[in-house]
Amino acid sequence: MLEISNIESFYGVSQALFGINLKVEAGEVVTLLGRNGMGKTTTLNSLMGIVRPRSGSIVFRGEELTGQPSYKIAQRGLGLVPEGRQIFPNLTVYENLYAAAGNRRGNANPWTLERIYEMFPILEERRSSMGNLLSGGEQQMLAISRALMTNPDLLILDEATEGLAPLIRQEIWACLKRLKDEGQSILVVDKNVADLCVIANRHFIIEKGMVVWEGSSDELKAQPDLQERYLGV
């Protein structure tokens, strides 16, 4: 579904990515792991066209995305849940969801308000509340739901559970497990390795803008020294 090849990205004269290679197959959950500042968000921003790679290739469903503007990349079927949620604070929950609604690729079972409210009942209860009045957990549920309302082929989450209470984190993991079971392809950044290993097919570890390891959940769990070297604080 997605193949990123030899991506190099810069912020001004400072190089952030040094030849990133990554693949996501249809129906897979794939993670990007690494300490803060190692290039995870830059990789996602390069994929979404927020940062323009200077070299390399990003191919999604056979189409080259490198160099396309962000709105066109989103229209191709990539839905981003950004770090920090970035919901519209001056819109209600309903308005945040309605503003993003679309089914450009003709999904036979598209995401609707009813499906969203069934997955996150609290959003139906808070549908008339302004975005800036929601709790952090409710905002993250709204951010995920807003991305789903675009009916993406690939759902991308940057720091899926950062700063959330344990009970809310478990609700988010249960949501992602359900989406995987329904065949949704997912690319996720998070620090909770134990939870990620339950749902993810493959993991990529990034260190200083390079992929230094790739493997399955079983392989990652079997190498605690690897986690300590690249993921430990």
Biotite code that builds the C-alpha atoms (Angstrom):
import biotite.structure as struc

atoms = struc.array([
    struc.Atom([0.000, 0.000, 0.000], chain_id="A", res_id=1, res_name="MET", atom_name="CA", element="C"),
    struc.Atom([2.695, 2.491, 1.060], chain_id="A", res_id=2, res_name="LEU", atom_name="CA", element="C"),
    struc.Atom([6.385, 2.436, 0.203], chain_id="A", res_id=3, res_name="GLU", atom_name="CA", element="C"),
    struc.Atom([8.779, 5.135, 1.378], chain_id="A", res_id=4, res_name="ILE", atom_name="CA", element="C"),
    struc.Atom([12.209, 4.870, -0.260], chain_id="A", res_id=5, res_name="SER", atom_name="CA", element="C"),
    struc.Atom([15.394, 6.768, 0.628], chain_id="A", res_id=6, res_name="ASN", atom_name="CA", element="C"),
    struc.Atom([13.638, 9.883, 1.893], chain_id="A", res_id=7, res_name="ILE", atom_name="CA", element="C"),
    struc.Atom([15.900, 12.767, 2.895], chain_id="A", res_id=8, res_name="GLU", atom_name="CA", element="C"),
    struc.Atom([14.296, 15.802, 4.523], chain_id="A", res_id=9, res_name="SER", atom_name="CA", element="C"),
    struc.Atom([15.679, 19.057, 5.877], chain_id="A", res_id=10, res_name="PHE", atom_name="CA", element="C"),
    struc.Atom([14.700, 21.972, 8.084], chain_id="A", res_id=11, res_name="TYR", atom_name="CA", element="C"),
    struc.Atom([16.552, 24.790, 6.407], chain_id="A", res_id=12, res_name="GLY", atom_name="CA", element="C"),
    struc.Atom([20.162, 23.634, 6.163], chain_id="A", res_id=13, res_name="VAL", atom_name="CA", element="C"),
    struc.Atom([19.767, 21.021, 8.908], chain_id="A", res_id=14, res_name="SER", atom_name="CA", element="C"),
    struc.Atom([19.158, 17.493, 7.643], chain_id="A", res_id=15, res_name="GLN", atom_name="CA", element="C"),
    struc.Atom([16.588, 15.544, 9.687], chain_id="A", res_id=16, res_name="ALA", atom_name="CA", element="C"),
    struc.Atom([16.077, 12.342, 7.668], chain_id="A", res_id=17, res_name="LEU", atom_name="CA", element="C"),
    struc.Atom([18.889, 10.327, 6.099], chain_id="A", res_id=18, res_name="PHE", atom_name="CA", element="C"),
    struc.Atom([17.420, 7.842, 3.649], chain_id="A", res_id=19, res_name="GLY", atom_name="CA", element="C"),
    struc.Atom([14.295, 6.558, 5.430], chain_id="A", res_id=20, res_name="ILE", atom_name="CA", element="C"),
    struc.Atom([12.831, 3.316, 4.047], chain_id="A", res_id=21, res_name="ASN", atom_name="CA", element="C"),
    struc.Atom([9.452, 2.040, 5.235], chain_id="A", res_id=22, res_name="LEU", atom_name="CA", element="C"),
    struc.Atom([6.565, -0.101, 3.983], chain_id="A", res_id=23, res_name="LYS", atom_name="CA", element="C"),
    struc.Atom([2.954, -0.602, 5.023], chain_id="A", res_id=24, res_name="VAL", atom_name="CA", element="C"),
    struc.Atom([0.927, -3.399, 3.453], chain_id="A", res_id=25, res_name="GLU", atom_name="CA", element="C"),
    struc.Atom([-2.863, -3.331, 3.179], chain_id="A", res_id=26, res_name="ALA", atom_name="CA", element="C"),
    struc.Atom([-4.509, -4.250, 6.487], chain_id="A", res_id=27, res_name="GLY", atom_name="CA", element="C"),
    struc.Atom([-1.302, -3.928, 8.500], chain_id="A", res_id=28, res_name="GLU", atom_name="CA", element="C"),
    struc.Atom([-0.599, -1.993, 11.673], chain_id="A", res_id=29, res_name="VAL", atom_name="CA", element="C"),
    struc.Atom([2.953, -0.639, 11.463], chain_id="A", res_id=30, res_name="VAL", atom_name="CA", element="C"),
    struc.Atom([4.736, 1.448, 14.095], chain_id="A", res_id=31, res_name="THR", atom_name="CA", element="C"),
    struc.Atom([7.485, 4.042, 14.089], chain_id="A", res_id=32, res_name="LEU", atom_name="CA", element="C"),
    struc.Atom([9.476, 3.867, 17.298], chain_id="A", res_id=33, res_name="LEU", atom_name="CA", element="C"),
    struc.Atom([12.343, 5.899, 18.696], chain_id="A", res_id=34, res_name="GLY", atom_name="CA", element="C"),
    struc.Atom([13.293, 8.477, 21.278], chain_id="A", res_id=35, res_name="ARG", atom_name="CA", element="C"),
    struc.Atom([12.179, 12.093, 21.010], chain_id="A", res_id=36, res_name="ASN", atom_name="CA", element="C"),
    struc.Atom([13.885, 14.070, 18.278], chain_id="A", res_id=37, res_name="GLY", atom_name="CA", element="C"),
    struc.Atom([14.932, 11.070, 16.188], chain_id="A", res_id=38, res_name="MET", atom_name="CA", element="C"),
    struc.Atom([12.771, 11.823, 13.131], chain_id="A", res_id=39, res_name="GLY", atom_name="CA", element="C"),
    struc.Atom([9.438, 10.094, 13.672], chain_id="A", res_id=40, res_name="LYS", atom_name="CA", element="C"),
    struc.Atom([7.234, 13.159, 13.263], chain_id="A", res_id=41, res_name="THR", atom_name="CA", element="C"),
    struc.Atom([9.414, 14.438, 10.421], chain_id="A", res_id=42, res_name="THR", atom_name="CA", element="C"),
    struc.Atom([8.854, 11.130, 8.628], chain_id="A", res_id=43, res_name="THR", atom_name="CA", element="C"),
    struc.Atom([5.083, 11.518, 8.968], chain_id="A", res_id=44, res_name="LEU", atom_name="CA", element="C"),
    struc.Atom([5.232, 15.177, 7.950], chain_id="A", res_id=45, res_name="ASN", atom_name="CA", element="C"),
    struc.Atom([7.296, 14.233, 4.896], chain_id="A", res_id=46, res_name="SER", atom_name="CA", element="C"),
    struc.Atom([4.723, 11.592, 4.008], chain_id="A", res_id=47, res_name="LEU", atom_name="CA", element="C"),
    struc.Atom([1.900, 14.129, 4.302], chain_id="A", res_id=48, res_name="MET", atom_name="CA", element="C"),
    struc.Atom([3.690, 16.862, 2.343], chain_id="A", res_id=49, res_name="GLY", atom_name="CA", element="C"),
    struc.Atom([3.988, 19.150, 5.371], chain_id="A", res_id=50, res_name="ILE", atom_name="CA", element="C"),
    struc.Atom([7.757, 18.849, 4.964], chain_id="A", res_id=51, res_name="VAL", atom_name="CA", element="C"),
    struc.Atom([8.911, 18.525, 1.346], chain_id="A", res_id=52, res_name="ARG", atom_name="CA", element="C"),
    struc.Atom([11.575, 15.800, 0.970], chain_id="A", res_id=53, res_name="PRO", atom_name="CA", element="C"),
    struc.Atom([14.596, 16.876, -1.063], chain_id="A", res_id=54, res_name="ARG", atom_name="CA", element="C"),
    struc.Atom([15.130, 13.378, -2.413], chain_id="A", res_id=55, res_name="SER", atom_name="CA", element="C"),
    struc.Atom([13.599, 9.924, -2.338], chain_id="A", res_id=56, res_name="GLY", atom_name="CA", element="C"),
    struc.Atom([10.216, 8.513, -3.248], chain_id="A", res_id=57, res_name="SER", atom_name="CA", element="C"),
    struc.Atom([6.841, 8.084, -1.526], chain_id="A", res_id=58, res_name="ILE", atom_name="CA", element="C"),
    struc.Atom([4.479, 5.769, -3.403], chain_id="A", res_id=59, res_name="VAL", atom_name="CA", element="C"),
    struc.Atom([0.937, 5.149, -2.169], chain_id="A", res_id=60, res_name="PHE", atom_name="CA", element="C"),
    struc.Atom([-1.223, 2.611, -4.002], chain_id="A", res_id=61, res_name="ARG", atom_name="CA", element="C"),
    struc.Atom([1.077, 2.916, -7.013], chain_id="A", res_id=62, res_name="GLY", atom_name="CA", element="C"),
    struc.Atom([0.974, 6.733, -7.156], chain_id="A", res_id=63, res_name="GLU", atom_name="CA", element="C"),
    struc.Atom([3.980, 8.951, -6.492], chain_id="A", res_id=64, res_name="GLU", atom_name="CA", element="C"),
    struc.Atom([3.145, 11.438, -3.736], chain_id="A", res_id=65, res_name="LEU", atom_name="CA", element="C"),
    struc.Atom([6.497, 13.187, -3.381], chain_id="A", res_id=66, res_name="THR", atom_name="CA", element="C"),
    struc.Atom([6.140, 16.889, -4.115], chain_id="A", res_id=67, res_name="GLY", atom_name="CA", element="C"),
    struc.Atom([2.335, 16.942, -4.022], chain_id="A", res_id=68, res_name="GLN", atom_name="CA", element="C"),
    struc.Atom([0.619, 19.452, -1.694], chain_id="A", res_id=69, res_name="PRO", atom_name="CA", element="C"),
    struc.Atom([-0.793, 18.187, 1.580], chain_id="A", res_id=70, res_name="SER", atom_name="CA", element="C"),
    struc.Atom([-4.440, 18.553, 0.602], chain_id="A", res_id=71, res_name="TYR", atom_name="CA", element="C"),
    struc.Atom([-3.964, 16.375, -2.471], chain_id="A", res_id=72, res_name="LYS", atom_name="CA", element="C"),
    struc.Atom([-2.119, 13.749, -0.428], chain_id="A", res_id=73, res_name="ILE", atom_name="CA", element="C"),
    struc.Atom([-5.010, 13.688, 2.035], chain_id="A", res_id=74, res_name="ALA", atom_name="CA", element="C"),
    struc.Atom([-7.456, 13.310, -0.853], chain_id="A", res_id=75, res_name="GLN", atom_name="CA", element="C"),
    struc.Atom([-5.551, 10.227, -2.017], chain_id="A", res_id=76, res_name="ARG", atom_name="CA", element="C"),
    struc.Atom([-6.637, 8.436, 1.153], chain_id="A", res_id=77, res_name="GLY", atom_name="CA", element="C"),
    struc.Atom([-4.227, 9.307, 3.966], chain_id="A", res_id=78, res_name="LEU", atom_name="CA", element="C"),
    struc.Atom([-5.787, 10.474, 7.220], chain_id="A", res_id=79, res_name="GLY", atom_name="CA", element="C"),
    struc.Atom([-3.519, 12.099, 9.832], chain_id="A", res_id=80, res_name="LEU", atom_name="CA", element="C"),
    struc.Atom([-4.149, 12.315, 13.568], chain_id="A", res_id=81, res_name="VAL", atom_name="CA", element="C"),
    struc.Atom([-1.477, 14.914, 14.375], chain_id="A", res_id=82, res_name="PRO", atom_name="CA", element="C"),
    struc.Atom([0.606, 15.229, 17.501], chain_id="A", res_id=83, res_name="GLU", atom_name="CA", element="C"),
    struc.Atom([-1.183, 17.563, 19.885], chain_id="A", res_id=84, res_name="GLY", atom_name="CA", element="C"),
    struc.Atom([-4.602, 16.663, 18.351], chain_id="A", res_id=85, res_name="ARG", atom_name="CA", element="C"),
    struc.Atom([-5.075, 20.067, 16.661], chain_id="A", res_id=86, res_name="GLN", atom_name="CA", element="C"),
    struc.Atom([-8.853, 19.936, 16.648], chain_id="A", res_id=87, res_name="ILE", atom_name="CA", element="C"),
    struc.Atom([-10.731, 23.123, 15.786], chain_id="A", res_id=88, res_name="PHE", atom_name="CA", element="C"),
    struc.Atom([-11.245, 24.751, 19.203], chain_id="A", res_id=89, res_name="PRO", atom_name="CA", element="C"),
    struc.Atom([-13.995, 27.136, 18.083], chain_id="A", res_id=90, res_name="ASN", atom_name="CA", element="C"),
    struc.Atom([-16.113, 24.395, 16.466], chain_id="A", res_id=91, res_name="LEU", atom_name="CA", element="C"),
    struc.Atom([-18.374, 21.915, 18.231], chain_id="A", res_id=92, res_name="THR", atom_name="CA", element="C"),
    struc.Atom([-17.699, 18.196, 18.215], chain_id="A", res_id=93, res_name="VAL", atom_name="CA", element="C"),
    struc.Atom([-20.350, 17.771, 15.535], chain_id="A", res_id=94, res_name="TYR", atom_name="CA", element="C"),
    struc.Atom([-18.865, 20.570, 13.421], chain_id="A", res_id=95, res_name="GLU", atom_name="CA", element="C"),
    struc.Atom([-15.341, 19.132, 13.720], chain_id="A", res_id=96, res_name="ASN", atom_name="CA", element="C"),
    struc.Atom([-16.635, 15.814, 12.393], chain_id="A", res_id=97, res_name="LEU", atom_name="CA", element="C"),
    struc.Atom([-18.942, 17.212, 9.729], chain_id="A", res_id=98, res_name="TYR", atom_name="CA", element="C"),
    struc.Atom([-16.218, 19.499, 8.353], chain_id="A", res_id=99, res_name="ALA", atom_name="CA", element="C"),
    struc.Atom([-14.001, 16.488, 7.602], chain_id="A", res_id=100, res_name="ALA", atom_name="CA", element="C"),
    struc.Atom([-16.672, 14.148, 6.256], chain_id="A", res_id=101, res_name="ALA", atom_name="CA", element="C"),
    struc.Atom([-16.075, 12.706, 2.818], chain_id="A", res_id=102, res_name="GLY", atom_name="CA", element="C"),
    struc.Atom([-16.054, 9.413, 0.908], chain_id="A", res_id=103, res_name="ASN", atom_name="CA", element="C"),
    struc.Atom([-14.069, 10.274, -2.212], chain_id="A", res_id=104, res_name="ARG", atom_name="CA", element="C"),
    struc.Atom([-13.012, 6.695, -2.921], chain_id="A", res_id=105, res_name="ARG", atom_name="CA", element="C"),
    struc.Atom([-16.477, 5.200, -2.562], chain_id="A", res_id=106, res_name="GLY", atom_name="CA", element="C"),
    struc.Atom([-15.998, 3.107, 0.572], chain_id="A", res_id=107, res_name="ASN", atom_name="CA", element="C"),
    struc.Atom([-18.814, 0.563, 0.672], chain_id="A", res_id=108, res_name="ALA", atom_name="CA", element="C"),
    struc.Atom([-19.168, 0.993, 4.451], chain_id="A", res_id=109, res_name="ASN", atom_name="CA", element="C"),
    struc.Atom([-18.131, 4.605, 5.037], chain_id="A", res_id=110, res_name="PRO", atom_name="CA", element="C"),
    struc.Atom([-17.564, 6.225, 8.386], chain_id="A", res_id=111, res_name="TRP", atom_name="CA", element="C"),
    struc.Atom([-20.601, 8.204, 9.439], chain_id="A", res_id=112, res_name="THR", atom_name="CA", element="C"),
    struc.Atom([-21.573, 10.134, 12.545], chain_id="A", res_id=113, res_name="LEU", atom_name="CA", element="C"),
    struc.Atom([-23.554, 7.105, 13.695], chain_id="A", res_id=114, res_name="GLU", atom_name="CA", element="C"),
    struc.Atom([-20.519, 4.793, 13.430], chain_id="A", res_id=115, res_name="ARG", atom_name="CA", element="C"),
    struc.Atom([-18.310, 7.335, 15.194], chain_id="A", res_id=116, res_name="ILE", atom_name="CA", element="C"),
    struc.Atom([-20.788, 7.787, 18.027], chain_id="A", res_id=117, res_name="TYR", atom_name="CA", element="C"),
    struc.Atom([-21.109, 4.024, 18.395], chain_id="A", res_id=118, res_name="GLU", atom_name="CA", element="C"),
    struc.Atom([-17.336, 3.699, 18.804], chain_id="A", res_id=119, res_name="MET", atom_name="CA", element="C"),
    struc.Atom([-16.937, 6.756, 21.066], chain_id="A", res_id=120, res_name="PHE", atom_name="CA", element="C"),
    struc.Atom([-20.291, 7.328, 22.843], chain_id="A", res_id=121, res_name="PRO", atom_name="CA", element="C"),
    struc.Atom([-18.859, 10.261, 24.807], chain_id="A", res_id=122, res_name="ILE", atom_name="CA", element="C"),
    struc.Atom([-18.584, 12.230, 21.565], chain_id="A", res_id=123, res_name="LEU", atom_name="CA", element="C"),
    struc.Atom([-22.321, 11.928, 21.008], chain_id="A", res_id=124, res_name="GLU", atom_name="CA", element="C"),
    struc.Atom([-22.895, 13.176, 24.544], chain_id="A", res_id=125, res_name="GLU", atom_name="CA", element="C"),
    struc.Atom([-20.549, 16.101, 23.881], chain_id="A", res_id=126, res_name="ARG", atom_name="CA", element="C"),
    struc.Atom([-21.608, 16.743, 20.277], chain_id="A", res_id=127, res_name="ARG", atom_name="CA", element="C"),
    struc.Atom([-22.660, 20.334, 21.033], chain_id="A", res_id=128, res_name="SER", atom_name="CA", element="C"),
    struc.Atom([-19.564, 21.139, 23.120], chain_id="A", res_id=129, res_name="SER", atom_name="CA", element="C"),
    struc.Atom([-16.857, 23.376, 21.715], chain_id="A", res_id=130, res_name="MET", atom_name="CA", element="C"),
    struc.Atom([-13.570, 21.653, 20.989], chain_id="A", res_id=131, res_name="GLY", atom_name="CA", element="C"),
    struc.Atom([-11.612, 23.657, 23.526], chain_id="A", res_id=132, res_name="ASN", atom_name="CA", element="C"),
    struc.Atom([-13.950, 22.510, 26.321], chain_id="A", res_id=133, res_name="LEU", atom_name="CA", element="C"),
    struc.Atom([-13.157, 18.821, 25.867], chain_id="A", res_id=134, res_name="LEU", atom_name="CA", element="C"),
    struc.Atom([-10.745, 16.883, 28.053], chain_id="A", res_id=135, res_name="SER", atom_name="CA", element="C"),
    struc.Atom([-7.464, 15.677, 26.552], chain_id="A", res_id=136, res_name="GLY", atom_name="CA", element="C"),
    struc.Atom([-8.848, 12.192, 26.090], chain_id="A", res_id=137, res_name="GLY", atom_name="CA", element="C"),
    struc.Atom([-12.024, 13.476, 24.441], chain_id="A", res_id=138, res_name="GLU", atom_name="CA", element="C"),
    struc.Atom([-9.955, 15.651, 22.124], chain_id="A", res_id=139, res_name="GLN", atom_name="CA", element="C"),
    struc.Atom([-7.887, 12.637, 21.065], chain_id="A", res_id=140, res_name="GLN", atom_name="CA", element="C"),
    struc.Atom([-11.034, 10.629, 20.393], chain_id="A", res_id=141, res_name="MET", atom_name="CA", element="C"),
    struc.Atom([-12.302, 13.545, 18.314], chain_id="A", res_id=142, res_name="LEU", atom_name="CA", element="C"),
    struc.Atom([-9.011, 13.818, 16.415], chain_id="A", res_id=143, res_name="ALA", atom_name="CA", element="C"),
    struc.Atom([-9.131, 10.109, 15.554], chain_id="A", res_id=144, res_name="ILE", atom_name="CA", element="C"),
    struc.Atom([-12.789, 10.352, 14.591], chain_id="A", res_id=145, res_name="SER", atom_name="CA", element="C"),
    struc.Atom([-12.189, 13.418, 12.433], chain_id="A", res_id=146, res_name="ARG", atom_name="CA", element="C"),
    struc.Atom([-9.518, 11.505, 10.494], chain_id="A", res_id=147, res_name="ALA", atom_name="CA", element="C"),
    struc.Atom([-11.824, 8.495, 10.130], chain_id="A", res_id=148, res_name="LEU", atom_name="CA", element="C"),
    struc.Atom([-14.595, 10.708, 8.733], chain_id="A", res_id=149, res_name="MET", atom_name="CA", element="C"),
    struc.Atom([-12.375, 11.282, 5.687], chain_id="A", res_id=150, res_name="THR", atom_name="CA", element="C"),
    struc.Atom([-12.623, 7.489, 5.133], chain_id="A", res_id=151, res_name="ASN", atom_name="CA", element="C"),
    struc.Atom([-8.853, 7.033, 4.763], chain_id="A", res_id=152, res_name="PRO", atom_name="CA", element="C"),
    struc.Atom([-7.188, 3.984, 3.255], chain_id="A", res_id=153, res_name="ASP", atom_name="CA", element="C"),
    struc.Atom([-4.289, 4.579, 5.667], chain_id="A", res_id=154, res_name="LEU", atom_name="CA", element="C"),
    struc.Atom([-4.822, 6.049, 9.135], chain_id="A", res_id=155, res_name="LEU", atom_name="CA", element="C"),
    struc.Atom([-1.716, 7.770, 10.552], chain_id="A", res_id=156, res_name="ILE", atom_name="CA", element="C"),
    struc.Atom([-1.406, 8.598, 14.246], chain_id="A", res_id=157, res_name="LEU", atom_name="CA", element="C"),
    struc.Atom([1.402, 10.709, 15.715], chain_id="A", res_id=158, res_name="ASP", atom_name="CA", element="C"),
    struc.Atom([1.773, 10.056, 19.473], chain_id="A", res_id=159, res_name="GLU", atom_name="CA", element="C"),
    struc.Atom([-1.508, 8.181, 19.712], chain_id="A", res_id=160, res_name="ALA", atom_name="CA", element="C"),
    struc.Atom([-1.769, 8.142, 23.520], chain_id="A", res_id=161, res_name="THR", atom_name="CA", element="C"),
    struc.Atom([0.688, 10.819, 24.678], chain_id="A", res_id=162, res_name="GLU", atom_name="CA", element="C"),
    struc.Atom([-0.399, 12.585, 27.863], chain_id="A", res_id=163, res_name="GLY", atom_name="CA", element="C"),
    struc.Atom([-3.556, 10.519, 28.333], chain_id="A", res_id=164, res_name="LEU", atom_name="CA", element="C"),
    struc.Atom([-4.757, 8.832, 31.509], chain_id="A", res_id=165, res_name="ALA", atom_name="CA", element="C"),
    struc.Atom([-4.296, 5.023, 31.631], chain_id="A", res_id=166, res_name="PRO", atom_name="CA", element="C"),
    struc.Atom([-8.007, 4.269, 31.192], chain_id="A", res_id=167, res_name="LEU", atom_name="CA", element="C"),
    struc.Atom([-8.236, 6.555, 28.169], chain_id="A", res_id=168, res_name="ILE", atom_name="CA", element="C"),
    struc.Atom([-5.094, 4.989, 26.677], chain_id="A", res_id=169, res_name="ARG", atom_name="CA", element="C"),
    struc.Atom([-6.687, 1.568, 26.915], chain_id="A", res_id=170, res_name="GLN", atom_name="CA", element="C"),
    struc.Atom([-9.789, 2.894, 25.163], chain_id="A", res_id=171, res_name="GLU", atom_name="CA", element="C"),
    struc.Atom([-7.618, 4.224, 22.326], chain_id="A", res_id=172, res_name="ILE", atom_name="CA", element="C"),
    struc.Atom([-5.791, 0.869, 22.012], chain_id="A", res_id=173, res_name="TRP", atom_name="CA", element="C"),
    struc.Atom([-9.140, -0.940, 21.940], chain_id="A", res_id=174, res_name="ALA", atom_name="CA", element="C"),
    struc.Atom([-10.256, 1.414, 19.152], chain_id="A", res_id=175, res_name="CYS", atom_name="CA", element="C"),
    struc.Atom([-7.128, 0.697, 17.105], chain_id="A", res_id=176, res_name="LEU", atom_name="CA", element="C"),
    struc.Atom([-7.521, -3.053, 17.675], chain_id="A", res_id=177, res_name="LYS", atom_name="CA", element="C"),
    struc.Atom([-11.093, -2.826, 16.399], chain_id="A", res_id=178, res_name="ARG", atom_name="CA", element="C"),
    struc.Atom([-10.001, -0.835, 13.353], chain_id="A", res_id=179, res_name="LEU", atom_name="CA", element="C"),
    struc.Atom([-7.327, -3.412, 12.575], chain_id="A", res_id=180, res_name="LYS", atom_name="CA", element="C"),
    struc.Atom([-9.880, -6.219, 12.864], chain_id="A", res_id=181, res_name="ASP", atom_name="CA", element="C"),
    struc.Atom([-12.030, -4.332, 10.343], chain_id="A", res_id=182, res_name="GLU", atom_name="CA", element="C"),
    struc.Atom([-9.113, -4.225, 7.889], chain_id="A", res_id=183, res_name="GLY", atom_name="CA", element="C"),
    struc.Atom([-7.991, -0.629, 8.414], chain_id="A", res_id=184, res_name="GLN", atom_name="CA", element="C"),
    struc.Atom([-4.332, -0.001, 7.555], chain_id="A", res_id=185, res_name="SER", atom_name="CA", element="C"),
    struc.Atom([-2.612, 1.998, 10.311], chain_id="A", res_id=186, res_name="ILE", atom_name="CA", element="C"),
    struc.Atom([0.756, 3.700, 10.757], chain_id="A", res_id=187, res_name="LEU", atom_name="CA", element="C"),
    struc.Atom([1.279, 4.768, 14.373], chain_id="A", res_id=188, res_name="VAL", atom_name="CA", element="C"),
    struc.Atom([3.871, 6.575, 16.466], chain_id="A", res_id=189, res_name="VAL", atom_name="CA", element="C"),
    struc.Atom([3.749, 5.974, 20.215], chain_id="A", res_id=190, res_name="ASP", atom_name="CA", element="C"),
    struc.Atom([6.006, 5.164, 23.152], chain_id="A", res_id=191, res_name="LYS", atom_name="CA", element="C"),
    struc.Atom([3.943, 2.394, 24.764], chain_id="A", res_id=192, res_name="ASN", atom_name="CA", element="C"),
    struc.Atom([5.793, -0.559, 23.265], chain_id="A", res_id=193, res_name="VAL", atom_name="CA", element="C"),
    struc.Atom([3.929, -3.230, 25.248], chain_id="A", res_id=194, res_name="ALA", atom_name="CA", element="C"),
    struc.Atom([0.560, -2.017, 23.972], chain_id="A", res_id=195, res_name="ASP", atom_name="CA", element="C"),
    struc.Atom([1.842, -1.575, 20.427], chain_id="A", res_id=196, res_name="LEU", atom_name="CA", element="C"),
    struc.Atom([3.176, -5.129, 20.343], chain_id="A", res_id=197, res_name="CYS", atom_name="CA", element="C"),
    struc.Atom([-0.336, -6.450, 20.958], chain_id="A", res_id=198, res_name="VAL", atom_name="CA", element="C"),
    struc.Atom([-1.792, -4.921, 17.801], chain_id="A", res_id=199, res_name="ILE", atom_name="CA", element="C"),
    struc.Atom([1.134, -4.210, 15.441], chain_id="A", res_id=200, res_name="ALA", atom_name="CA", element="C"),
    struc.Atom([2.371, -6.468, 12.659], chain_id="A", res_id=201, res_name="ASN", atom_name="CA", element="C"),
    struc.Atom([5.744, -4.768, 12.213], chain_id="A", res_id=202, res_name="ARG", atom_name="CA", element="C"),
    struc.Atom([7.883, -2.101, 13.818], chain_id="A", res_id=203, res_name="HIS", atom_name="CA", element="C"),
    struc.Atom([10.483, 0.335, 12.507], chain_id="A", res_id=204, res_name="PHE", atom_name="CA", element="C"),
    struc.Atom([12.946, 1.931, 14.933], chain_id="A", res_id=205, res_name="ILE", atom_name="CA", element="C"),
    struc.Atom([14.368, 5.320, 13.956], chain_id="A", res_id=206, res_name="ILE", atom_name="CA", element="C"),
    struc.Atom([17.621, 6.674, 15.367], chain_id="A", res_id=207, res_name="GLU", atom_name="CA", element="C"),
    struc.Atom([19.028, 10.026, 14.239], chain_id="A", res_id=208, res_name="LYS", atom_name="CA", element="C"),
    struc.Atom([16.934, 10.125, 11.090], chain_id="A", res_id=209, res_name="GLY", atom_name="CA", element="C"),
    struc.Atom([17.672, 6.562, 9.954], chain_id="A", res_id=210, res_name="MET", atom_name="CA", element="C"),
    struc.Atom([15.848, 3.258, 10.272], chain_id="A", res_id=211, res_name="VAL", atom_name="CA", element="C"),
    struc.Atom([18.138, 1.108, 12.410], chain_id="A", res_id=212, res_name="VAL", atom_name="CA", element="C"),
    struc.Atom([15.865, -1.911, 12.936], chain_id="A", res_id=213, res_name="TRP", atom_name="CA", element="C"),
    struc.Atom([12.757, -3.522, 11.451], chain_id="A", res_id=214, res_name="GLU", atom_name="CA", element="C"),
    struc.Atom([10.918, -6.572, 12.704], chain_id="A", res_id=215, res_name="GLY", atom_name="CA", element="C"),
    struc.Atom([7.798, -8.215, 14.085], chain_id="A", res_id=216, res_name="SER", atom_name="CA", element="C"),
    struc.Atom([6.289, -7.817, 17.546], chain_id="A", res_id=217, res_name="SER", atom_name="CA", element="C"),
    struc.Atom([7.663, -11.201, 18.623], chain_id="A", res_id=218, res_name="ASP", atom_name="CA", element="C"),
    struc.Atom([11.140, -10.214, 17.461], chain_id="A", res_id=219, res_name="GLU", atom_name="CA", element="C"),
    struc.Atom([10.952, -6.899, 19.303], chain_id="A", res_id=220, res_name="LEU", atom_name="CA", element="C"),
    struc.Atom([9.741, -8.482, 22.547], chain_id="A", res_id=221, res_name="LYS", atom_name="CA", element="C"),
    struc.Atom([12.542, -11.043, 22.335], chain_id="A", res_id=222, res_name="ALA", atom_name="CA", element="C"),
    struc.Atom([15.223, -8.331, 22.274], chain_id="A", res_id=223, res_name="GLN", atom_name="CA", element="C"),
    struc.Atom([15.028, -6.239, 25.469], chain_id="A", res_id=224, res_name="PRO", atom_name="CA", element="C"),
    struc.Atom([18.557, -4.965, 24.803], chain_id="A", res_id=225, res_name="ASP", atom_name="CA", element="C"),
    struc.Atom([17.268, -3.442, 21.559], chain_id="A", res_id=226, res_name="LEU", atom_name="CA", element="C"),
    struc.Atom([14.537, -1.606, 23.425], chain_id="A", res_id=227, res_name="GLN", atom_name="CA", element="C"),
    struc.Atom([17.014, -0.353, 25.996], chain_id="A", res_id=228, res_name="GLU", atom_name="CA", element="C"),
    struc.Atom([19.452, 0.848, 23.339], chain_id="A", res_id=229, res_name="ARG", atom_name="CA", element="C"),
    struc.Atom([16.993, 2.720, 21.134], chain_id="A", res_id=230, res_name="TYR", atom_name="CA", element="C"),
    struc.Atom([13.823, 3.272, 23.162], chain_id="A", res_id=231, res_name="LEU", atom_name="CA", element="C"),
    struc.Atom([14.919, 3.620, 26.782], chain_id="A", res_id=232, res_name="GLY", atom_name="CA", element="C"),
    struc.Atom([15.026, 7.021, 28.453], chain_id="A", res_id=233, res_name="VAL", atom_name="CA", element="C"),
])
